[in-house]
Amino acid sequence: MTRLQKTILIFCILKASLFSAPEEAFIELEMKGQKNEFYRVLIDDETEEIYIGVAEFIDFTKIDGLRFDRKRRRIKGVLDAEKEVDIRIPQSTSIELDDDIFIKLKDLQQYFYIPNYQWDDERYILTLFPDFKTPREYSLELNNQRTRLAVAKKEEALEEGGEYIFNKKQLLSPGMVKFIYSNTDIEKNDYSFDIDYGTELLYGEFEVTQKIYPKSELDYIRLRYKEVFGEYYLTFGDFYLESDSIFDAERNLRGVSFSKNEYYGIRVDNRTVIEGEAQNASLVELYRNGSLDDFEIPTGNRFRFIPLNMSSLDSYTIKIYYRDGRVEVKDIYVLGNQNILNKGENDFVIQGGRGNDEKKNQYLAKYKYGLTENLTTTIGTSFLENRDSIKYEVLEGGLAYRFGLEKYPTLISGTLLEELNSESQGFKGVLEQKLPWDSNLIVRYEDYNKEISDRLRKDYSYNIDLSKSFRRFTSSIGYFNNTYEDENLYQIYLNLDYNISRNFRMSLSNEYYEYSSTDEISSNGYGTQIKLNYNGIRGVAAILEGKINYQEDKVADDEIKLSLVKSPSESGFFKNVDTTLEVGHSREKGGFFEIRFTYLFDNNIYIEFPDIKTDNKETIIGARVEKTVYLGNPLLPINNNNVTDGWVEGKVFVDENANGVMDENETVYEGAEVTTSGGTGTAKETGKYIIGNIGAGELHTIDINRESIDPMLIQGKEMIKYKGAVSSGVKVDIPLVPVSMISGYIHSDMTVEERRYDGLIANLDVVLKKGDEEIKRSVTEIDGYYFFEDILPGEYIVEIIPNSRRYKGEFDKKDLKVKVKSGREGDYYEDNNFLVKSIELIEDEILEDVVEKEEGLKSEDVI
């Protein structure tokens, strides 16, 4: 080969290598909220391969646990608490350029645990989805935790210190009255008129419902004190008896009750019965372990659920939807479940009254005390009477003791029942053992005295239940046996739960029973029930369920039905409408169909129409209309349906001097949207707003919707809390304080190298302080611009905090002072600038020492 040919060949090789080299480009890089809109990469035009600089990427992530030794081409350290890296970069797949090593995007994915990414080649946006937790995520979690703690402390301080707005207690307030017209069958004109009245009476919450026509009758009456005795309710009037399930005494009483349990359930054999009253409720939903289990439209203000038992550890909650749109959530206390109190803690219940239906007198009293952290004692007495006038006069005493391993404890309890009339005894015992693999074993045993045994047809009974949870799956298998003289009944059951998603749950129940006696009477049967529950968006809930039961291998009954409900939502076209629908078929009813629409209008009128019920026999159409007025001002525009609820009202004004009080020279603000637990209201021309449906005796928070006011105004008080009044209003004035904006630039003169300037600015925080306290923190934009919004009047310090690990900048100053003045309107405080005088590449000696200790080598070029 001639010299000319060699020269031409070398030239071609050089030309090819030069022209095929990746070129510098600037893209927008984003990773879990971290963003750099002017991030430098290399892109190969022919292959469209993207190369990322290792040092610049580590600088971008702000991960302190990573070390990069450029000379040895080594990356070592931790990405987060779980993932480590130790990589040597091969020369064949990388490019060295400007104090950095650029690697291919696919290698970046491998080295830094980034399984997925998204590249927009039109807008030049690269989004990374790493499999590690970034420093920004840790910081956000910490800040959110601090914010929650701060808010909780503020709320606690407000509650404990009484620093919330409330009305003084009254002997008697004007109260609210509701007029009710109901027609259960329009064709037959089966109508009635009722009156519901609520007020604050003798410093308590009083409510009475009176039937007017076609017959006059006192339907409901209650005077309740919720806070005078801590957690306990003192009730005069209607309440529920907290009696053991072995006594068939009437539970709906009128008398006196002193208890902390407003709603409760009882255990009957291997099932739980949950019942109670919900005045003026349109719907009651039952939740088991946080998932929807069932819902019911209260009949005569009463509800009753019999859920499947998956475990005695199941927790139950009811959500009550009232006709005025208010929603209330209550925990359920299940009688019969074991309860260990803390040392020195006590709990008691005292109740006495007369049954509303059967007019029998019922009395009971129980007291529990925590002797130690693991030992609780119970004493009590009951004087009860059933519908057949059989009386139960019983003394009881019991102990509950917890022992065993901390991770797998054993809980055992026993109660002795002494019948005073016959001097016979009964006994109840429960053993609960927590087992490995999220399993629980429950053994219940009951032995009855002569009178109770004959009435219940039980000499003794026992129930063994084993439950297990596994992620979304829960199962329970059990055996129940009941023996009476020569009769024997046993049941075997298997219950399964599967949480398909956050909104869907499927339940399956299977049960087999067999009954036998010495007189050769025997029977057996089995049944299956399946339910699919949905609890979704915009107040929609649905249950699809089917069941079939066999007796002696023949179908005894079956049913399939779909139940659907839509509760009123805060927004949307049908926000004031709720609907209930039930359609199905059963042997008893044939085909059946029920649908009901309810409307809640802003002028405080509640309409329920049509209410249609149909089956194979007949179709019934009903209707209901309710109107509530405040007797102190019948024209007051509040939207209450529950007569013991109150309202909140007040003015929205501009608080120029930020003292929290409306002074003579300050003016009201029109159009502000006020939000609280009862709904929303808008300030009129006078600045006044009013919102109803405020639960009495409860603490509420009130806020201004920021989007409804001028951007240069904010709510003057960070947190405003008030307590709802019984059938009365609470006055809460809301100040709006003018706020200002502070902005500026971090810029450089022409002597600073652009690449280093961009690297420095991309990792620079700007902090706003008031004294030594940090108020806000901002990150500069691509051009060095920063800003702080919603700044109240006062004197502030703006401080810059460079945090780049690659570049060190020299600035004309580290901080500057800004004085924000007060006034009717906020202002813009601009040109609070910082000048970058020079930038140097950091040669970090600390990192060199780390590498030397690890490898016993010297390094002269570590970043």
ABEGO torsion letter per residue (X at the ends): XBAAAAAAAAAAAAAAAAAABBBBBBBBBBBGGBBBABBBBBBBAAAGBBBBBAAAAAAAAGBAABBBBAAAGBBBEBABAABBBBBBBBAAABBBBGGBBBBBAAAAAAAAGBABBBBBAAAGBBBBBBABBBAAAAAAAAAAAAAAAAAAAAAAAAAAAGBBBBBBBBABBAEBBBBBBBBABAAAGBBBBBBBBBBBBGGBBBBBBBBAOABBBBABBBBBBAAAAEABBBBBEBBBBBBBAABABBABBBEBBBBABABBBBBBEABBBBBEBBBGBABBBBBBGGBBABBBBBBGGBBBBBBBBABAABBBBBBBBBAAGBBBBBBBBBBGBBBBBBBGBBBBBBBBBBBAAAGBBBBBBBBBBBABAABBBBBBBBBBBBAAGBBBBBBBBBBBBBBEBAABBBBBBBBBBBBAAAGBBBBBBBBBBBBBGGBBBBBBBBBBBAAAAAAAGBABBBBBBBBBBBEABBBBBBBBBBBBEABBBBBBBBBBBBBABAABBBBBBBBBBBBBBAAGBBBBBBBBBBBBBBBBBGGBBBBBBBBBBBBGGBBABBBBBBBBBBBBBABEAAAABBBBBBBBBBAAAEBBBBBBBBBBBAAGBBBBOBBBBBBAABBBBBBBBBBBBBAABAABBBBBABAABBBBBEBBBBBAAGAGBBBAABBBBBGBBBBBAAEBBBBBAAGBBBBBGBBBGBBBBBBBBAAABBAABBBABABBBBBBBBGBBBBBBBBBBBBBBBBEBBBBBAABBAAAAAAAAABBBBBBBBEABBABBBBBBAAGBBBBBGBBBEBBBBBBBBABAABBBBBABABBBBBBBBEABBBBBBGBBBBBABBBBBBBAAAAAAAAAAAGBBBABBX
